[in-house]
Amino acid sequence: MRQNDPTWYSVFREAILEPKRDKVVRQIDRARNAICIRMSELQSAPPKNQREPSDLSDALRYLAILSQHVGQETGKVLWE
């Protein structure tokens, strides 16, 4: 985890880099939760980084793609 990364991004990165299929689903759920919390926070306080709302939306899309691949019958994650 890098010191300057927002919390949601650190959890998101852990999810997309998780090599073990049995852990990735839990990591994806944690990342989605962190992203949703941050999106909720941004409704009451504008972001310091103007790209953050777009980054949050992109991260949710990437997690959805990862979830689809984890759920396939092969049992492999994207990078296998």
C-alpha positions as CSV (number, residue, x, y, z in Angstrom):
1,M,0.0,0.0,0.0
2,R,1.4,3.4,-1.0
3,Q,1.2,6.1,1.6
4,N,-0.6,8.6,-0.7
5,D,-3.2,6.2,-2.1
6,P,-6.8,6.8,-1.0
7,T,-8.2,4.0,1.1
8,W,-10.6,2.8,-1.6
9,Y,-7.8,2.6,-4.1
10,S,-5.6,0.5,-1.9
11,V,-8.4,-2.0,-1.3
12,F,-9.3,-2.0,-5.0
13,R,-5.7,-2.7,-5.9
14,E,-5.5,-5.6,-3.5
15,A,-8.6,-7.1,-5.1
16,I,-7.4,-6.9,-8.7
17,L,-4.0,-8.3,-7.7
18,E,-5.2,-11.1,-5.5
19,P,-3.8,-14.3,-7.0
20,K,-6.0,-16.8,-5.1
21,R,-9.4,-17.5,-6.4
22,D,-10.8,-18.4,-3.0
23,K,-9.8,-15.0,-1.7
24,V,-10.6,-12.8,-4.6
25,V,-14.4,-12.8,-4.2
26,R,-14.0,-11.5,-0.6
27,Q,-11.5,-8.9,-1.8
28,I,-13.9,-7.7,-4.6
29,D,-16.6,-7.3,-2.0
30,R,-14.3,-5.2,0.3
31,A,-13.3,-3.1,-2.7
32,R,-16.9,-2.4,-3.8
33,N,-17.8,-1.5,-0.2
34,A,-14.9,0.9,0.1
35,I,-15.7,2.5,-3.3
36,C,-19.4,2.9,-2.4
37,I,-18.4,4.5,0.9
38,R,-16.2,7.0,-0.9
39,M,-18.9,7.8,-3.4
40,S,-21.2,8.5,-0.6
41,E,-18.6,10.8,1.1
42,L,-18.2,12.8,-2.2
43,Q,-21.9,13.7,-2.1
44,S,-21.3,15.9,0.9
45,A,-17.8,17.1,0.2
46,P,-16.3,17.8,-3.2
47,P,-13.2,15.7,-4.1
48,K,-9.7,17.2,-4.0
49,N,-8.9,15.3,-7.1
50,Q,-11.4,16.1,-9.8
51,R,-10.8,12.7,-11.5
52,E,-11.7,10.8,-8.5
53,P,-15.5,10.4,-9.3
54,S,-14.6,9.0,-12.7
55,D,-11.9,6.8,-11.2
56,L,-14.4,5.4,-8.8
57,S,-16.8,4.5,-11.6
58,D,-14.1,2.9,-13.6
59,A,-13.0,0.8,-10.6
60,L,-16.5,-0.5,-10.1
61,R,-16.6,-1.5,-13.8
62,Y,-13.2,-3.3,-13.5
63,L,-14.5,-5.2,-10.4
64,A,-17.6,-6.3,-12.3
65,I,-15.4,-7.7,-15.1
66,L,-13.2,-9.5,-12.6
67,S,-16.3,-10.9,-10.9
68,Q,-17.6,-12.3,-14.2
69,H,-14.3,-14.1,-14.9
70,V,-14.0,-15.5,-11.3
71,G,-17.5,-16.9,-11.7
72,Q,-16.7,-18.8,-15.0
73,E,-16.6,-22.6,-14.9
74,T,-12.8,-22.6,-15.5
75,G,-12.4,-21.3,-12.0
76,K,-9.5,-19.1,-13.2
77,V,-9.1,-15.4,-12.6
78,L,-8.2,-12.9,-15.3
79,W,-4.5,-13.3,-15.2
80,E,-4.3,-17.2,-15.2
